Amino acid sequence: MAVTNKGGTPVLGLDIGAAFIKVVEMRPSKGALSITGVGVLPTPPGCIVNDEIVDPAVLASAIKQLLAESRIKTKSVVASVAGQSSVVVRVIEVPKMTDKELAETMKWEIDRHIPFAPDEVVKDFEPMARPTDDPNSPNMAVLLAVAQNAVVAGMLQTILMAGLTPVAIDVECLAGARALFDVDDAYPGQTVALVNIGASKIDVGIYESGTLAFPRTIPVAGNAMTEAVSHALNVDITQAEHLKKQHGFVPDDASERWGGEAPQAEEQFEFGDFAGQGLNLSAPLTPSAAGIVPPSAPDIPIFGDTPQTIPEPTFGTAPAFGDPEIPPAFGVDFSPAPADGPTFELPDVGPANSGPVEPVVEAAPAPAPEPVPEVLTEAERHRREISDAFMPVVAEMATEIKRSVEYYTTRANDARVDRVVLFGGVTNLPGLNGFLEKELGLPVQIAGLPAATSLGSPAVPSDYLQQIAALIPVAIGLSARNAIATAPVGKKKAA
C-alpha cells in the first residue's frame, strides 16, 4: 500500500445497506491509515425499495444522527451504490484489440450485457490481466460495470441533504476488495473468494491475486432467514429479526442435518446482476441531475475520475446500534440421564450339592431401554426452534456459494480457490463459518480490521471496533479510495 494523501485530510466512507448505515473516517498518517471515527446505525425502514433510495430526506436525517453520535465532523465523503437489478458488474471476453478498437466495440457489448436502456445508465469498462490468463489466447478479459442513473442520483441527493460534500461515488464490492487487497495487501498470490452476506443478497467476488475474476450475486441472505423465523414461529418480522440476532446459531450437527453436495454447476451459469461489485467507472453526476442545485454545486466522479454529465418526512429517532455483535451461544443445560436404574437380586440356591436343585428357568432378556431424550431448558429449546427455522435458508446460501466456487474452478484446469473471507452483517452468526468450511471444503474466515490501519482516536473504543469489524470493510475501502495509490485493474499495484 502507498498512501498518497500527504496532507492528512480525513475522508468519510459511507456505506448505506438495506439493514445498516456504516460510516468510517480515516486519516493518512505516517504511511498508513488511521481510523478516527466509526459508527453503525439501522437503516430507517422504507427508505430503500428495490435497491433505490425512495426517501432521501429520512435517510439524510439518519446519517446526520449517526455522524453526531459518532462525533464525526468530516464533510468530504465517498459513498457506494449497489443493487441486484440496478448495478451490473461482469467479466466478459472479447477478441484482443487496441484501446481504440475496444472503446468502439464496447458500445455494442454494453448493450448486450445490461438490462437497461443505454441512456439510463453510467458505465465504464477496463481491460484486465488475470494471473491465470493464457498469453497465447486470441481473447482478452474486460471488466464491465454499469449503474442506473436513478440509483446514483438518489445517493447523491441523500449525501447533499445530509450536509456532506461528495468526493466520489464508488461501487460497493470493489470497495470491500480494496480494504483487503489494497489497504492491507492481504493474501498475496492467492485466489480468494470474498463473500459479503448482507440483508437482501450475497455478493461473491473471486479474486486472483487481488484482480476480480468472477462476480456473482445470490439473491437470498439475512432477510430470507428472518422471514423463515417469522413464518415458523408465527411472529412479526421485527420480532423475528430480534430473535434471529439474539438467539440464532448454527448447530454443530448442521452439516449432517442440512448439508449436502451442491448441484452440478451448469455449463452456462446465470449470473444475474452482481450488486456491490465494481470498477473505477468514469461517470460523474451533477447535483442538478439529482434534483438539487446547491450554490456552486460540484461535478463529482461517479466510480472514476473522468466527468460525464448524466441526466421532507418526519424521521423518528433510530435506536443506536449499541452492541452489534451477536452474542455467543449460551451454555446448553442437559440434565444427566439417571445413573441408577432398577436393581435385581439373584436367587439364593444354597451351597453346592446341598440337595436337589430346581432347574433354573432363564428369564427372557429384558428389552433394551428406550433412549433417554435430551433434556433441554426452555431457553435452549426455543433457540433450537429459531435455528431450525432458518437453517434451510443457510443451507441454500451455502449451496449457492459452493456452486459459485465450483463454476469458477471448472472453467480452467489450474483454477482454484485458496480461501473464503466472509464479511457483512450475517457473518457474526455463531457457527456459520464452521458450517461453511465443512460445506465448501475450504478455509473460511471472518474479515477483521486491515492490519495496515490503526486506531487514531480515543473516541473510538477498540473493543467496539473489533465487534463491528466484519460490518465495515466496504466503508473502510471507500474512505481509503483517494488515500492509497493503486494501479489499473490487473496491473501491479504501487509499492
ZADOKE-237968 format. One record per residue (C-alpha): residue in three letters; x, y, z; residue number from 1. Coordinates in steps of 0.1 Angstrom, whole numbers, plus 5000, padded with zeros to 4 digits. Layout:
BEGIN
r:ALA&px:X&py:Y&pz:Z&k:NUM
...
END
This chain:
BEGIN
r:MET&px:5000&py:5000&pz:5000&k:1
r:ALA&px:5012&py:5035&pz:4993&k:2
r:VAL&px:4995&py:5064&pz:5010&k:3
r:THR&px:4992&py:5094&pz:4986&k:4
r:ASN&px:4972&py:5119&pz:5006&k:5
r:LYS&px:5002&py:5136&pz:5023&k:6
r:GLY&px:4981&py:5164&pz:5037&k:7
r:GLY&px:4964&py:5140&pz:5061&k:8
r:THR&px:4929&py:5152&pz:5051&k:9
r:PRO&px:4903&py:5127&pz:5066&k:10
r:VAL&px:4877&py:5113&pz:5042&k:11
r:LEU&px:4844&py:5097&pz:5053&k:12
r:GLY&px:4834&py:5063&pz:5038&k:13
r:LEU&px:4796&py:5059&pz:5037&k:14
r:ASP&px:4781&py:5025&pz:5031&k:15
r:ILE&px:4743&py:5025&pz:5031&k:16
r:GLY&px:4729&py:4990&pz:5032&k:17
r:ALA&px:4694&py:4976&pz:5034&k:18
r:ALA&px:4699&py:4969&pz:5071&k:19
r:PHE&px:4726&py:4993&pz:5084&k:20
r:ILE&px:4743&py:5026&pz:5076&k:21
r:LYS&px:4780&py:5023&pz:5082&k:22
r:VAL&px:4805&py:5052&pz:5084&k:23
r:VAL&px:4843&py:5051&pz:5087&k:24
r:GLU&px:4865&py:5082&pz:5089&k:25
r:MET&px:4902&py:5076&pz:5082&k:26
r:ARG&px:4932&py:5099&pz:5080&k:27
r:PRO&px:4965&py:5092&pz:5063&k:28
r:SER&px:4993&py:5092&pz:5089&k:29
r:LYS&px:5029&py:5082&pz:5086&k:30
r:GLY&px:5024&py:5060&pz:5055&k:31
r:ALA&px:4994&py:5042&pz:5070&k:32
r:LEU&px:4957&py:5049&pz:5076&k:33
r:SER&px:4944&py:5059&pz:5110&k:34
r:ILE&px:4907&py:5052&pz:5119&k:35
r:THR&px:4895&py:5084&pz:5136&k:36
r:GLY&px:4858&py:5078&pz:5135&k:37
r:VAL&px:4833&py:5049&pz:5131&k:38
r:GLY&px:4796&py:5043&pz:5135&k:39
r:VAL&px:4768&py:5020&pz:5126&k:40
r:LEU&px:4730&py:5027&pz:5127&k:41
r:PRO&px:4700&py:5007&pz:5115&k:42
r:THR&px:4687&py:5019&pz:5081&k:43
r:PRO&px:4653&py:5035&pz:5086&k:44
r:PRO&px:4626&py:5012&pz:5073&k:45
r:GLY&px:4611&py:5021&pz:5039&k:46
r:CYS&px:4639&py:5044&pz:5027&k:47
r:ILE&px:4653&py:5019&pz:5002&k:48
r:VAL&px:4629&py:4999&pz:4979&k:49
r:ASN&px:4642&py:4976&pz:4952&k:50
r:ASP&px:4678&py:4990&pz:4957&k:51
r:GLU&px:4667&py:5026&pz:4951&k:52
r:ILE&px:4666&py:5053&pz:4977&k:53
r:VAL&px:4630&py:5065&pz:4978&k:54
r:ASP&px:4631&py:5088&pz:5009&k:55
r:PRO&px:4664&py:5107&pz:5008&k:56
r:ALA&px:4652&py:5132&pz:5035&k:57
r:VAL&px:4647&py:5105&pz:5061&k:58
r:LEU&px:4679&py:5087&pz:5052&k:59
r:ALA&px:4698&py:5120&pz:5053&k:60
r:SER&px:4684&py:5126&pz:5088&k:61
r:ALA&px:4696&py:5092&pz:5099&k:62
r:ILE&px:4731&py:5099&pz:5085&k:63
r:LYS&px:4732&py:5132&pz:5104&k:64
r:GLN&px:4722&py:5114&pz:5136&k:65
r:LEU&px:4749&py:5088&pz:5131&k:66
r:LEU&px:4776&py:5113&pz:5125&k:67
r:ALA&px:4766&py:5133&pz:5156&k:68
r:GLU&px:4766&py:5102&pz:5178&k:69
r:SER&px:4799&py:5091&pz:5163&k:70
r:ARG&px:4815&py:5126&pz:5168&k:71
r:ILE&px:4825&py:5127&pz:5131&k:72
r:LYS&px:4828&py:5162&pz:5117&k:73
r:THR&px:4843&py:5154&pz:5083&k:74
r:LYS&px:4822&py:5166&pz:5054&k:75
r:SER&px:4841&py:5150&pz:5025&k:76
r:VAL&px:4825&py:5117&pz:5017&k:77
r:VAL&px:4829&py:5088&pz:4993&k:78
r:ALA&px:4798&py:5066&pz:4991&k:79
r:SER&px:4788&py:5035&pz:4972&k:80
r:VAL&px:4759&py:5021&pz:4953&k:81
r:ALA&px:4747&py:4986&pz:4949&k:82
r:GLY&px:4717&py:4966&pz:4938&k:83
r:GLN&px:4705&py:4933&pz:4925&k:84
r:SER&px:4689&py:4948&pz:4895&k:85
r:SER&px:4704&py:4983&pz:4892&k:86
r:VAL&px:4741&py:4977&pz:4893&k:87
r:VAL&px:4757&py:4952&pz:4870&k:88
r:VAL&px:4794&py:4941&pz:4870&k:89
r:ARG&px:4806&py:4913&pz:4847&k:90
r:VAL&px:4838&py:4900&pz:4834&k:91
r:ILE&px:4834&py:4894&pz:4797&k:92
r:GLU&px:4857&py:4882&pz:4769&k:93
r:VAL&px:4863&py:4899&pz:4736&k:94
r:PRO&px:4889&py:4894&pz:4708&k:95
r:LYS&px:4922&py:4911&pz:4715&k:96
r:MET&px:4923&py:4946&pz:4701&k:97
r:THR&px:4937&py:4981&pz:4706&k:98
r:ASP&px:4922&py:5005&pz:4732&k:99
r:LYS&px:4906&py:5025&pz:4704&k:100
r:GLU&px:4890&py:4994&pz:4689&k:101
r:LEU&px:4879&py:4983&pz:4723&k:102
r:ALA&px:4862&py:5016&pz:4730&k:103
r:GLU&px:4842&py:5012&pz:4698&k:104
r:THR&px:4834&py:4975&pz:4704&k:105
r:MET&px:4822&py:4981&pz:4740&k:106
r:LYS&px:4794&py:5005&pz:4727&k:107
r:TRP&px:4777&py:4973&pz:4714&k:108
r:GLU&px:4789&py:4949&pz:4741&k:109
r:ILE&px:4774&py:4970&pz:4769&k:110
r:ASP&px:4740&py:4969&pz:4752&k:111
r:ARG&px:4742&py:4931&pz:4751&k:112
r:HIS&px:4751&py:4927&pz:4788&k:113
r:ILE&px:4728&py:4952&pz:4806&k:114
r:PRO&px:4690&py:4950&pz:4811&k:115
r:PHE&px:4685&py:4988&pz:4810&k:116
r:ALA&px:4683&py:5014&pz:4782&k:117
r:PRO&px:4719&py:5027&pz:4774&k:118
r:ASP&px:4708&py:5063&pz:4780&k:119
r:GLU&px:4696&py:5055&pz:4816&k:120
r:VAL&px:4730&py:5044&pz:4830&k:121
r:VAL&px:4765&py:5054&pz:4839&k:122
r:LYS&px:4790&py:5029&pz:4827&k:123
r:ASP&px:4827&py:5021&pz:4822&k:124
r:PHE&px:4850&py:4992&pz:4813&k:125
r:GLU&px:4886&py:4983&pz:4816&k:126
r:PRO&px:4909&py:4956&pz:4802&k:127
r:MET&px:4921&py:4930&pz:4827&k:128
r:ALA&px:4952&py:4909&pz:4830&k:129
r:ARG&px:4944&py:4880&pz:4853&k:130
r:PRO&px:4972&py:4857&pz:4865&k:131
r:THR&px:4956&py:4826&pz:4850&k:132
r:ASP&px:4950&py:4841&pz:4816&k:133
r:ASP&px:4967&py:4823&pz:4787&k:134
r:PRO&px:4990&py:4848&pz:4770&k:135
r:ASN&px:4985&py:4830&pz:4737&k:136
r:SER&px:4947&py:4833&pz:4738&k:137
r:PRO&px:4931&py:4853&pz:4710&k:138
r:ASN&px:4907&py:4868&pz:4735&k:139
r:MET&px:4911&py:4893&pz:4763&k:140
r:ALA&px:4891&py:4898&pz:4795&k:141
r:VAL&px:4873&py:4931&pz:4801&k:142
r:LEU&px:4857&py:4942&pz:4834&k:143
r:LEU&px:4823&py:4959&pz:4827&k:144
r:ALA&px:4804&py:4979&pz:4853&k:145
r:VAL&px:4771&py:4997&pz:4849&k:146
r:ALA&px:4747&py:5016&pz:4873&k:147
r:GLN&px:4714&py:5031&pz:4867&k:148
r:ASN&px:4712&py:5069&pz:4868&k:149
r:ALA&px:4683&py:5068&pz:4893&k:150
r:VAL&px:4703&py:5049&pz:4919&k:151
r:VAL&px:4733&py:5072&pz:4916&k:152
r:ALA&px:4711&py:5103&pz:4917&k:153
r:GLY&px:4693&py:5091&pz:4948&k:154
r:MET&px:4726&py:5085&pz:4966&k:155
r:LEU&px:4739&py:5119&pz:4956&k:156
r:GLN&px:4707&py:5137&pz:4967&k:157
r:THR&px:4709&py:5119&pz:5001&k:158
r:ILE&px:4745&py:5130&pz:5006&k:159
r:LEU&px:4738&py:5166&pz:4998&k:160
r:MET&px:4707&py:5167&pz:5020&k:161
r:ALA&px:4729&py:5153&pz:5049&k:162
r:GLY&px:4751&py:5184&pz:5045&k:163
r:LEU&px:4781&py:5164&pz:5032&k:164
r:THR&px:4804&py:5171&pz:5003&k:165
r:PRO&px:4806&py:5143&pz:4978&k:166
r:VAL&px:4841&py:5134&pz:4967&k:167
r:ALA&px:4832&py:5103&pz:4946&k:168
r:ILE&px:4807&py:5076&pz:4944&k:169
r:ASP&px:4820&py:5040&pz:4940&k:170
r:VAL&px:4807&py:5005&pz:4936&k:171
r:GLU&px:4803&py:4985&pz:4968&k:172
r:CYS&px:4822&py:4953&pz:4964&k:173
r:LEU&px:4852&py:4969&pz:4948&k:174
r:ALA&px:4855&py:4990&pz:4979&k:175
r:GLY&px:4853&py:4958&pz:5001&k:176
r:ALA&px:4881&py:4943&pz:4980&k:177
r:ARG&px:4901&py:4975&pz:4983&k:178
r:ALA&px:4901&py:4971&pz:5021&k:179
r:LEU&px:4917&py:4937&pz:5018&k:180
r:PHE&px:4939&py:4938&pz:4988&k:181
r:ASP&px:4949&py:4975&pz:4986&k:182
r:VAL&px:4949&py:4988&pz:5021&k:183
r:ASP&px:4962&py:4955&pz:5036&k:184
r:ASP&px:4978&py:4938&pz:5006&k:185
r:ALA&px:4965&py:4906&pz:5022&k:186
r:TYR&px:4967&py:4871&pz:5007&k:187
r:PRO&px:4995&py:4877&pz:4981&k:188
r:GLY&px:4995&py:4852&pz:4952&k:189
r:GLN&px:4962&py:4835&pz:4965&k:190
r:THR&px:4928&py:4832&pz:4949&k:191
r:VAL&px:4903&py:4845&pz:4975&k:192
r:ALA&px:4865&py:4844&pz:4974&k:193
r:LEU&px:4851&py:4874&pz:4991&k:194
r:VAL&px:4816&py:4867&pz:5003&k:195
r:ASN&px:4796&py:4897&pz:5016&k:196
r:ILE&px:4765&py:4883&pz:5033&k:197
r:GLY&px:4740&py:4912&pz:5038&k:198
r:ALA&px:4703&py:4916&pz:5044&k:199
r:SER&px:4690&py:4912&pz:5009&k:200
r:LYS&px:4718&py:4895&pz:4989&k:201
r:ILE&px:4751&py:4878&pz:4990&k:202
r:ASP&px:4779&py:4892&pz:4968&k:203
r:VAL&px:4805&py:4867&pz:4958&k:204
r:GLY&px:4837&py:4880&pz:4942&k:205
r:ILE&px:4866&py:4857&pz:4934&k:206
r:TYR&px:4899&py:4875&pz:4931&k:207
r:GLU&px:4931&py:4862&pz:4916&k:208
r:SER&px:4960&py:4880&pz:4933&k:209
r:GLY&px:4937&py:4909&pz:4940&k:210
r:THR&px:4922&py:4910&pz:4905&k:211
r:LEU&px:4885&py:4903&pz:4900&k:212
r:ALA&px:4880&py:4871&pz:4880&k:213
r:PHE&px:4844&py:4861&pz:4888&k:214
r:PRO&px:4814&py:4881&pz:4902&k:215
r:ARG&px:4780&py:4868&pz:4912&k:216
r:THR&px:4750&py:4879&pz:4933&k:217
r:ILE&px:4729&py:4854&pz:4952&k:218
r:PRO&px:4695&py:4869&pz:4960&k:219
r:VAL&px:4690&py:4851&pz:4993&k:220
r:ALA&px:4705&py:4863&pz:5026&k:221
r:GLY&px:4696&py:4876&pz:5060&k:222
r:ASN&px:4661&py:4888&pz:5052&k:223
r:ALA&px:4652&py:4854&pz:5040&k:224
r:MET&px:4664&py:4839&pz:5073&k:225
r:THR&px:4642&py:4864&pz:5092&k:226
r:GLU&px:4612&py:4856&pz:5071&k:227
r:ALA&px:4617&py:4819&pz:5078&k:228
r:VAL&px:4617&py:4826&pz:5115&k:229
r:SER&px:4587&py:4848&pz:5113&k:230
r:HIS&px:4567&py:4821&pz:5094&k:231
r:ALA&px:4578&py:4792&pz:5116&k:232
r:LEU&px:4572&py:4809&pz:5150&k:233
r:ASN&px:4542&py:4830&pz:5139&k:234
r:VAL&px:4558&py:4863&pz:5149&k:235
r:ASP&px:4561&py:4896&pz:5131&k:236
r:ILE&px:4593&py:4905&pz:5111&k:237
r:THR&px:4606&py:4929&pz:5137&k:238
r:GLN&px:4604&py:4902&pz:5165&k:239
r:ALA&px:4618&py:4876&pz:5142&k:240
r:GLU&px:4648&py:4897&pz:5134&k:241
r:HIS&px:4654&py:4903&pz:5171&k:242
r:LEU&px:4651&py:4865&pz:5178&k:243
r:LYS&px:4675&py:4857&pz:5149&k:244
r:LYS&px:4702&py:4881&pz:5161&k:245
r:GLN&px:4700&py:4875&pz:5198&k:246
r:HIS&px:4694&py:4837&pz:5199&k:247
r:GLY&px:4702&py:4823&pz:5165&k:248
r:PHE&px:4731&py:4799&pz:5159&k:249
r:VAL&px:4743&py:4772&pz:5135&k:250
r:PRO&px:4742&py:4738&pz:5154&k:251
r:ASP&px:4773&py:4716&pz:5155&k:252
r:ASP&px:4754&py:4689&pz:5136&k:253
r:ALA&px:4742&py:4713&pz:5109&k:254
r:SER&px:4761&py:4695&pz:5081&k:255
r:GLU&px:4746&py:4662&pz:5090&k:256
r:ARG&px:4710&py:4676&pz:5091&k:257
r:TRP&px:4711&py:4703&pz:5064&k:258
r:GLY&px:4743&py:4699&pz:5044&k:259
r:GLY&px:4749&py:4681&pz:5012&k:260
r:GLU&px:4766&py:4683&pz:4978&k:261
r:ALA&px:4758&py:4714&pz:4958&k:262
r:PRO&px:4740&py:4708&pz:4924&k:263
r:GLN&px:4764&py:4703&pz:4895&k:264
r:ALA&px:4775&py:4737&pz:4882&k:265
r:GLU&px:4758&py:4744&pz:4849&k:266
r:GLU&px:4778&py:4749&pz:4817&k:267
r:GLN&px:4762&py:4783&pz:4812&k:268
r:PHE&px:4760&py:4799&pz:4846&k:269
r:GLU&px:4733&py:4825&pz:4851&k:270
r:PHE&px:4749&py:4853&pz:4870&k:271
r:GLY&px:4721&py:4878&pz:4873&k:272
r:ASP&px:4733&py:4912&pz:4884&k:273
r:PHE&px:4763&py:4915&pz:4907&k:274
r:ALA&px:4754&py:4942&pz:4931&k:275
r:GLY&px:4781&py:4957&pz:4951&k:276
r:GLN&px:4809&py:4949&pz:4927&k:277
r:GLY&px:4826&py:4973&pz:4906&k:278
r:LEU&px:4853&py:4990&pz:4886&k:279
r:ASN&px:4865&py:5026&pz:4887&k:280
r:LEU&px:4839&py:5039&pz:4862&k:281
r:SER&px:4841&py:5073&pz:4848&k:282
r:ALA&px:4806&py:5087&pz:4850&k:283
r:PRO&px:4800&py:5118&pz:4871&k:284
r:LEU&px:4766&py:5131&pz:4881&k:285
r:THR&px:4758&py:5167&pz:4887&k:286
r:PRO&px:4738&py:5177&pz:4918&k:287
r:SER&px:4712&py:5193&pz:4895&k:288
r:ALA&px:4706&py:5159&pz:4879&k:289
r:ALA&px:4696&py:5147&pz:4914&k:290
r:GLY&px:4670&py:5174&pz:4917&k:291
r:ILE&px:4692&py:5197&pz:4940&k:292
r:VAL&px:4710&py:5228&pz:4929&k:293
r:PRO&px:4731&py:5240&pz:4958&k:294
r:PRO&px:4754&py:5270&pz:4954&k:295
r:SER&px:4785&py:5262&pz:4934&k:296
r:ALA&px:4773&py:5226&pz:4930&k:297
r:PRO&px:4804&py:5205&pz:4921&k:298
r:ASP&px:4806&py:5178&pz:4895&k:299
r:ILE&px:4820&py:5147&pz:4912&k:300
r:PRO&px:4834&py:5115&pz:4898&k:301
r:ILE&px:4810&py:5086&pz:4899&k:302
r:PHE&px:4831&py:5054&pz:4901&k:303
r:GLY&px:4860&py:5072&pz:4885&k:304
r:ASP&px:4878&py:5104&pz:4876&k:305
r:THR&px:4866&py:5114&pz:4841&k:306
r:PRO&px:4835&py:5137&pz:4842&k:307
r:GLN&px:4805&py:5128&pz:4821&k:308
r:THR&px:4771&py:5145&pz:4827&k:309
r:ILE&px:4741&py:5123&pz:4830&k:310
r:PRO&px:4708&py:5132&pz:4830&k:311
r:GLU&px:4606&py:5161&pz:5040&k:312
r:PRO&px:4591&py:5133&pz:5060&k:313
r:THR&px:4594&py:5132&pz:5098&k:314
r:PHE&px:4622&py:5109&pz:5109&k:315
r:GLY&px:4619&py:5093&pz:5143&k:316
r:THR&px:4650&py:5087&pz:5164&k:317
r:ALA&px:4666&py:5054&pz:5153&k:318
r:PRO&px:4680&py:5033&pz:5181&k:319
r:ALA&px:4717&py:5035&pz:5185&k:320
r:PHE&px:4735&py:5004&pz:5172&k:321
r:GLY&px:4747&py:4997&pz:5207&k:322
r:ASP&px:4763&py:4962&pz:5207&k:323
r:PRO&px:4762&py:4949&pz:5171&k:324
r:GLU&px:4779&py:4916&pz:5179&k:325
r:ILE&px:4757&py:4886&pz:5180&k:326
r:PRO&px:4762&py:4872&pz:5215&k:327
r:PRO&px:4778&py:4838&pz:5216&k:328
r:ALA&px:4756&py:4808&pz:5222&k:329
r:PHE&px:4749&py:4804&pz:5258&k:330
r:GLY&px:4755&py:4771&pz:5276&k:331
r:VAL&px:4733&py:4741&pz:5269&k:332
r:ASP&px:4718&py:4727&pz:5301&k:333
r:PHE&px:4715&py:4690&pz:5295&k:334
r:SER&px:4703&py:4672&pz:5326&k:335
r:PRO&px:4722&py:4638&pz:5331&k:336
r:ALA&px:4703&py:4606&pz:5325&k:337
r:PRO&px:4695&py:4587&pz:5358&k:338
r:ALA&px:4726&py:4568&pz:5368&k:339
r:ASP&px:4707&py:4542&pz:5389&k:340
r:GLY&px:4681&py:4521&pz:5372&k:341
r:PRO&px:4660&py:4492&pz:5388&k:342
r:THR&px:4680&py:4466&pz:5407&k:343
r:PHE&px:4676&py:4428&pz:5406&k:344
r:GLU&px:4686&py:4403&pz:5433&k:345
r:LEU&px:4699&py:4369&pz:5423&k:346
r:PRO&px:4681&py:4339&pz:5439&k:347
r:ASP&px:4698&py:4321&pz:5468&k:348
r:VAL&px:4702&py:4285&pz:5456&k:349
r:GLY&px:4722&py:4274&pz:5487&k:350
r:PRO&px:4756&py:4257&pz:5488&k:351
r:ALA&px:4766&py:4233&pz:5460&k:352
r:ASN&px:4755&py:4196&pz:5464&k:353
r:SER&px:4732&py:4205&pz:5493&k:354
r:GLY&px:4702&py:4188&pz:5478&k:355
r:PRO&px:4681&py:4187&pz:5448&k:356
r:VAL&px:4681&py:4219&pz:5430&k:357
r:GLU&px:4652&py:4231&pz:5410&k:358
r:PRO&px:4661&py:4237&pz:5374&k:359
r:VAL&px:4667&py:4274&pz:5368&k:360
r:VAL&px:4645&py:4288&pz:5342&k:361
r:GLU&px:4663&py:4316&pz:5324&k:362
r:ALA&px:4642&py:4347&pz:5322&k:363
r:ALA&px:4637&py:4363&pz:5288&k:364
r:PRO&px:4662&py:4391&pz:5281&k:365
r:ALA&px:4649&py:4425&pz:5292&k:366
r:PRO&px:4640&py:4448&pz:5263&k:367
r:ALA&px:4666&py:4474&pz:5256&k:368
r:PRO&px:4658&py:4506&pz:5274&k:369
r:GLU&px:4643&py:4534&pz:5254&k:370
r:PRO&px:4668&py:4561&pz:5246&k:371
r:VAL&px:4667&py:4589&pz:5271&k:372
r:PRO&px:4658&py:4621&pz:5252&k:373
r:GLU&px:4679&py:4652&pz:5257&k:374
r:VAL&px:4666&py:4673&pz:5285&k:375
r:LEU&px:4667&py:4709&pz:5273&k:376
r:THR&px:4659&py:4740&pz:5291&k:377
r:GLU&px:4631&py:4761&pz:5278&k:378
r:ALA&px:4655&py:4787&pz:5266&k:379
r:GLU&px:4676&py:4761&pz:5247&k:380
r:ARG&px:4646&py:4746&pz:5232&k:381
r:HIS&px:4635&py:4780&pz:5220&k:382
r:ARG&px:4669&py:4787&pz:5205&k:383
r:ARG&px:4668&py:4754&pz:5186&k:384
r:GLU&px:4634&py:4763&pz:5172&k:385
r:ILE&px:4648&py:4796&pz:5159&k:386
r:SER&px:4678&py:4779&pz:5143&k:387
r:ASP&px:4658&py:4751&pz:5129&k:388
r:ALA&px:4635&py:4777&pz:5112&k:389
r:PHE&px:4663&py:4795&pz:5093&k:390
r:MET&px:4688&py:4767&pz:5087&k:391
r:PRO&px:4672&py:4756&pz:5054&k:392
r:VAL&px:4679&py:4791&pz:5042&k:393
r:VAL&px:4715&py:4790&pz:5055&k:394
r:ALA&px:4719&py:4756&pz:5037&k:395
r:GLU&px:4707&py:4772&pz:5005&k:396
r:MET&px:4731&py:4800&pz:5009&k:397
r:ALA&px:4760&py:4776&pz:5014&k:398
r:THR&px:4749&py:4756&pz:4983&k:399
r:GLU&px:4749&py:4787&pz:4961&k:400
r:ILE&px:4783&py:4799&pz:4974&k:401
r:LYS&px:4796&py:4764&pz:4966&k:402
r:ARG&px:4781&py:4765&pz:4931&k:403
r:SER&px:4799&py:4798&pz:4925&k:404
r:VAL&px:4832&py:4784&pz:4936&k:405
r:GLU&px:4827&py:4752&pz:4916&k:406
r:TYR&px:4818&py:4770&pz:4885&k:407
r:TYR&px:4849&py:4792&pz:4887&k:408
r:THR&px:4872&py:4762&pz:4894&k:409
r:THR&px:4858&py:4742&pz:4865&k:410
r:ARG&px:4864&py:4769&pz:4839&k:411
r:ALA&px:4902&py:4761&pz:4837&k:412
r:ASN&px:4923&py:4732&pz:4846&k:413
r:ASP&px:4945&py:4752&pz:4871&k:414
r:ALA&px:4918&py:4773&pz:4886&k:415
r:ARG&px:4915&py:4771&pz:4923&k:416
r:VAL&px:4902&py:4790&pz:4953&k:417
r:ASP&px:4925&py:4791&pz:4983&k:418
r:ARG&px:4902&py:4805&pz:5009&k:419
r:VAL&px:4869&py:4822&pz:5016&k:420
r:VAL&px:4867&py:4855&pz:5035&k:421
r:LEU&px:4833&py:4865&pz:5049&k:422
r:PHE&px:4820&py:4899&pz:5058&k:423
r:GLY&px:4786&py:4916&pz:5062&k:424
r:GLY&px:4760&py:4916&pz:5089&k:425
r:VAL&px:4752&py:4879&pz:5089&k:426
r:THR&px:4787&py:4867&pz:5093&k:427
r:ASN&px:4787&py:4870&pz:5131&k:428
r:LEU&px:4761&py:4843&pz:5134&k:429
r:PRO&px:4777&py:4817&pz:5157&k:430
r:GLY&px:4788&py:4786&pz:5140&k:431
r:LEU&px:4783&py:4799&pz:5104&k:432
r:ASN&px:4820&py:4799&pz:5093&k:433
r:GLY&px:4825&py:4764&pz:5106&k:434
r:PHE&px:4794&py:4752&pz:5087&k:435
r:LEU&px:4806&py:4768&pz:5055&k:436
r:GLU&px:4841&py:4753&pz:5060&k:437
r:LYS&px:4825&py:4718&pz:5060&k:438
r:GLU&px:4802&py:4725&pz:5031&k:439
r:LEU&px:4828&py:4742&pz:5009&k:440
r:GLY&px:4858&py:4722&pz:5019&k:441
r:LEU&px:4879&py:4754&pz:5021&k:442
r:PRO&px:4893&py:4775&pz:5049&k:443
r:VAL&px:4867&py:4801&pz:5059&k:444
r:GLN&px:4875&py:4832&pz:5080&k:445
r:ILE&px:4857&py:4863&pz:5090&k:446
r:ALA&px:4872&py:4896&pz:5079&k:447
r:GLY&px:4888&py:4917&pz:5106&k:448
r:LEU&px:4903&py:4951&pz:5105&k:449
r:PRO&px:4931&py:4956&pz:5080&k:450
r:ALA&px:4965&py:4953&pz:5096&k:451
r:ALA&px:4976&py:4984&pz:5078&k:452
r:THR&px:4951&py:5005&pz:5098&k:453
r:SER&px:4955&py:5018&pz:5133&k:454
r:LEU&px:4932&py:5033&pz:5159&k:455
r:GLY&px:4937&py:5071&pz:5158&k:456
r:SER&px:4911&py:5085&pz:5182&k:457
r:PRO&px:4902&py:5078&pz:5218&k:458
r:ALA&px:4866&py:5085&pz:5208&k:459
r:VAL&px:4866&py:5051&pz:5190&k:460
r:PRO&px:4865&py:5022&pz:5216&k:461
r:SER&px:4888&py:4995&pz:5204&k:462
r:ASP&px:4865&py:4967&pz:5216&k:463
r:TYR&px:4836&py:4982&pz:5197&k:464
r:LEU&px:4857&py:4985&pz:5166&k:465
r:GLN&px:4866&py:4948&pz:5168&k:466
r:GLN&px:4829&py:4939&pz:5173&k:467
r:ILE&px:4819&py:4956&pz:5141&k:468
r:ALA&px:4850&py:4947&pz:5120&k:469
r:ALA&px:4830&py:4924&pz:5098&k:470
r:LEU&px:4804&py:4951&pz:5090&k:471
r:ILE&px:4827&py:4978&pz:5078&k:472
r:PRO&px:4851&py:4966&pz:5051&k:473
r:VAL&px:4832&py:4984&pz:5024&k:474
r:ALA&px:4832&py:5017&pz:5044&k:475
r:ILE&px:4869&py:5013&pz:5050&k:476
r:GLY&px:4876&py:5008&pz:5013&k:477
r:LEU&px:4855&py:5038&pz:5005&k:478
r:SER&px:4873&py:5060&pz:5030&k:479
r:ALA&px:4907&py:5048&pz:5016&k:480
r:ARG&px:4897&py:5053&pz:4980&k:481
r:ASN&px:4916&py:5086&pz:4974&k:482
r:ALA&px:4943&py:5080&pz:5000&k:483
r:ILE&px:4961&py:5050&pz:4985&k:484
r:ALA&px:4980&py:5045&pz:4953&k:485
r:THR&px:4965&py:5018&pz:4931&k:486
r:ALA&px:4973&py:5008&pz:4895&k:487
r:PRO&px:4947&py:5000&pz:4868&k:488
r:VAL&px:4929&py:4967&pz:4872&k:489
r:GLY&px:4951&py:4937&pz:4866&k:490
r:LYS&px:4984&py:4956&pz:4868&k:491
r:LYS&px:5009&py:4957&pz:4896&k:492
r:LYS&px:4999&py:4980&pz:4924&k:493
r:ALA&px:5022&py:5007&pz:4935&k:494
r:ALA&px:5046&py:4997&pz:4963&k:495
END
